[in-house]
Amino acid sequence: MSLEAYRQKREADKRASIIHAARRLFSENAFRDVTTATLAAEGGVSTATLYRYFTDKETLFDAVIEEFVDSIHATLHSFENQHTDGLYALAITYGKLLGDPEFIGLMRVVVAEAGESTSFKTKIETADYELFNSAFEREIRARLPADTTDSQIEQASIELSAMISAQTLLRGLMFNEFSSEAEIEAIVLKALESWRATWLVEN
């Protein structure tokens, strides 16, 4: 490895370490309670180094959300390449994301700061709703009759995702209650059973 490549890797590792620490801290605390000094200490760098990578706390949180969105993109890309019977696997992936305590913690920050930092809200909504809804609509379209309209496909997708989010994300946000993987699987199975009873009519 050349000296320049080593320097670039070290810089990338420092930035990743800061973001990783910030993701945990922001998911566990109110935005206003997380100080730059704490962020630097948890990231294993000095405050001066933190400011070299991020101009302020808002910029760092924005990077946390950006990384989270990128990870969802990667998950969905992997999902598309690996799963043939996609609806159940997609619903499980969605349920586990929305039931993840870290994701719920970040969502709390997004909701609390949305008035001042709309970019946070926009990015995470894009990750949550637009990315997954597009995947749900693709899977649902393959299962419904060919004459099903786009608006019906959209409605079917909204209904399924809403049933899952009500028992995962909303439960966590409102009551600080989190489901185990086994409980999430049960939630998804029940949601799919209800959804199929409504939308998949046997010939």
C-alpha positions as a printed Julia matrix, in Angstrom:
203×3 Matrix{Float64}:
   0.0     0.0     0.0
   1.37    3.39   -0.99
   1.74    6.19    1.56
  -1.09    8.13   -0.11
  -3.4     5.11   -0.08
  -2.58    4.55    3.6
  -3.41    8.18    4.42
  -6.7     7.98    2.54
  -7.64    4.77    4.36
  -6.77    6.3     7.71
  -8.88    9.35    6.93
 -11.81    7.17    5.82
 -11.48    5.03    8.95
 -11.54    8.1    11.21
 -14.63    9.46    9.49
 -16.36    6.08    9.71
 -15.49    5.82   13.4
 -17.02    9.22   14.1
 -20.2     8.37   12.18
 -20.52    4.98   13.91
 -20.24    6.59   17.35
 -22.63    9.37   16.37
 -25.22    6.9    15.1
 -25.27    5.15   18.47
 -25.29    8.37   20.51
 -28.03   10.02   18.44
 -30.17    6.89   18.6
 -29.97    6.8    22.4
 -30.23   10.51   23.27
 -32.08   13.67   22.34
 -30.24   15.65   19.66
 -29.68   18.63   21.98
 -28.15   16.36   24.65
 -25.39   15.03   22.39
 -22.38   17.35   22.59
 -19.56   17.62   20.09
 -17.13   16.76   22.9
 -18.99   13.51   23.55
 -19.18   12.73   19.84
 -15.43   13.25   19.49
 -14.58   11.17   22.56
 -16.83    8.29   21.49
 -15.41    8.45   17.98
 -11.86    8.24   19.31
 -10.78   11.63   17.96
 -10.23   15.14   19.27
 -12.87   17.84   18.91
 -10.6    19.62   16.43
 -10.41   16.47   14.32
 -14.19   16.07   14.42
 -14.59   19.63   13.11
 -12.15   18.85   10.31
 -14.6    16.27    8.98
 -17.92   17.86    9.96
 -18.61   21.58   10.25
 -21.19   21.14   13.03
 -23.39   18.62   14.83
 -26.16   18.96   12.24
 -23.75   18.07    9.43
 -22.63   15.0    11.34
 -26.21   13.86   11.95
 -26.91   14.4     8.27
 -23.99   12.06    7.49
 -25.43    9.47    9.9
 -28.76    9.55    8.06
 -26.98    9.44    4.69
 -25.09    6.31    5.73
 -28.3     4.73    7.03
 -30.05    5.4     3.73
 -27.08    3.94    1.84
 -27.27    0.77    3.96
 -30.97    0.4     3.09
 -30.14    0.81   -0.61
 -27.53   -1.96   -0.26
 -29.97   -4.22    1.6
 -32.63   -3.82   -1.08
 -30.1    -4.39   -3.86
 -28.95   -7.59   -2.16
 -32.57   -8.59   -1.63
 -33.37   -8.2    -5.34
 -30.45  -10.42   -6.29
 -31.1   -13.21   -3.79
 -34.82  -13.73   -3.28
 -37.2   -15.35   -5.73
 -40.28  -15.44   -3.47
 -39.92  -11.86   -2.49
 -42.98  -10.6    -0.65
 -42.44  -12.46    2.62
 -38.68  -11.8     2.66
 -39.26   -8.12    1.84
 -41.87   -7.78    4.57
 -39.5    -9.4     7.08
 -36.69   -7.05    6.03
 -39.03   -4.07    6.41
 -40.31   -5.24    9.8
 -36.8    -5.77   11.15
 -35.73   -2.3    10.01
 -38.73   -0.58   11.57
 -38.36   -2.62   14.75
 -34.66   -1.87   15.14
 -34.17    0.2    18.35
 -31.38    2.18   16.67
 -33.58    3.08   13.72
 -36.42    4.07   16.07
 -34.01    6.21   18.09
 -32.89    8.04   14.95
 -36.51    8.47   13.92
 -37.21   10.17   17.26
 -34.46   12.67   16.53
 -35.77   13.2    13.01
 -39.29   13.88   14.28
 -38.04   16.22   17.02
 -35.73   18.16   14.71
 -37.85   18.12   11.55
 -38.95   21.71   11.99
 -35.4    23.0    11.83
 -33.63   20.29    9.86
 -35.99   19.22    7.12
 -33.23   17.44    5.21
 -33.1    14.8     7.95
 -36.81   14.11    7.6
 -36.68   14.06    3.81
 -33.8    11.59    3.66
 -35.13    9.11    6.16
 -38.65    9.26    4.68
 -37.11    8.51    1.32
 -35.34    5.51    2.81
 -38.37    4.26    4.71
 -41.31    4.91    2.43
 -40.16    5.5    -1.14
 -37.54    2.76   -1.34
 -39.6     0.09    0.34
 -42.88    1.11   -1.24
 -41.3     0.75   -4.66
 -40.12   -2.76   -3.74
 -43.5    -3.68   -2.23
 -45.33   -2.46   -5.32
 -43.07   -4.53   -7.57
 -43.68   -7.7    -5.53
 -47.41   -7.05   -5.19
 -47.84   -6.32   -8.89
 -46.46   -9.79   -9.68
 -49.16  -11.38   -7.51
 -52.28   -9.47   -8.52
 -54.26   -9.82  -11.76
 -52.85   -8.11  -14.84
 -55.78   -5.66  -14.98
 -55.07   -4.31  -11.47
 -54.64   -0.55  -11.71
 -51.62    1.41  -10.48
 -53.73    3.06   -7.78
 -54.87   -0.34   -6.54
 -51.27   -1.57   -6.45
 -50.31    1.52   -4.46
 -53.21    1.02   -2.05
 -52.32   -2.64   -1.54
 -48.71   -1.67   -0.8
 -49.73    1.04    1.67
 -52.05   -1.32    3.52
 -49.41   -4.02    3.93
 -46.62   -1.66    5.0
 -48.98    0.15    7.4
 -49.94   -3.09    9.15
 -46.27   -3.87    9.69
 -45.21   -0.37   10.79
 -48.09   -0.09   13.28
 -46.71   -3.04   15.26
 -43.01   -2.16   14.91
 -42.08    1.48   14.33
 -45.14    3.11   15.92
 -45.04    0.77   18.89
 -41.42    1.68   19.47
 -41.93    5.42   19.0
 -45.02    5.7    21.16
 -44.44    3.12   23.89
 -40.69    2.42   23.72
 -41.5    -1.26   23.22
 -39.31   -3.35   20.93
 -40.01   -6.73   19.38
 -37.65   -9.67   19.14
 -36.91  -11.18   15.74
 -39.36  -14.0    16.46
 -42.07  -11.48   17.37
 -41.39   -9.49   14.21
 -41.72  -12.65   12.13
 -45.07  -13.33   13.81
 -46.18   -9.73   13.14
 -45.25  -10.06    9.48
 -47.0   -13.43    9.08
 -50.19  -12.02   10.61
 -50.02   -8.91    8.41
 -49.5   -11.0     5.28
 -52.36  -13.3     6.21
 -54.71  -10.34    6.65
 -53.42   -8.68    3.48
 -53.83  -11.83    1.39
 -57.39  -12.31    2.67
 -58.2    -8.84    1.29
 -56.22   -8.74   -1.94
 -55.58  -12.26   -3.18
 -58.9   -13.66   -4.33
 -58.81  -17.32   -5.25
 -60.13  -18.12   -8.69
